[in-house]
């Protein structure tokens, strides 16, 4: 089962939806030493749809820019968003951060 993008939803500015939209969301990464040398688990990569106002479907504000991608593993110990021009570039960036991981394309 693939991870769920909604799990780490920041739910508004500083966690309070009454204060407006969250600006991006927190990043979660496996310890750098483990990620670079030994993490060989599966990662999932998907494109995050951003509307014309710069918001994702959860109401988080990302601004207008290049395509936004989300990378995560099943237990969400890896969970981060980043911009890349194409899916191929996104795969390359994930591969640089987690060279031994298997990325679901």
C-alpha positions, 0 to 999 in steps of 0.5 A, a space after each residue: 500500500 502506498 503512503 498517504 500525502 495527507 498524513 503530515 498535512 500541516 492543517 493551516 498556518 502553524 497547525 491552526 486552520 483559522 490562521 490561514 494556509 500553511 506555507 509548505 510542509 515539514 520534511 522528514 528524512 532518514 538519518 543521512 548516514 543511513 540514507 546514503 549508505 544503506 537505505 534500500 527500501 521502496 520510495 514512492 514519487 508522485 506529482 502534487 497538483 497545484 491550482 492557479 493560486 499556488 495551493 495543493 488539494 489540502 489547502 497548503 500554499 506552495 506558490 507558483 513555480 515549477 512542478 512540485 513532487 512528493 517523495 515518501 516511503 510506506 512508514 513516512 520516515 521519508 516524506 518531502 516535497 521538492 520542485 523539478 522540471 520533469 519527472 525524470 529530473 525528479 527521479 534523478 534528484 531522489 536518486 542522488 539523496 537515496 542512491 540505494 532506494 528503489 523508486 516506484 516510477 
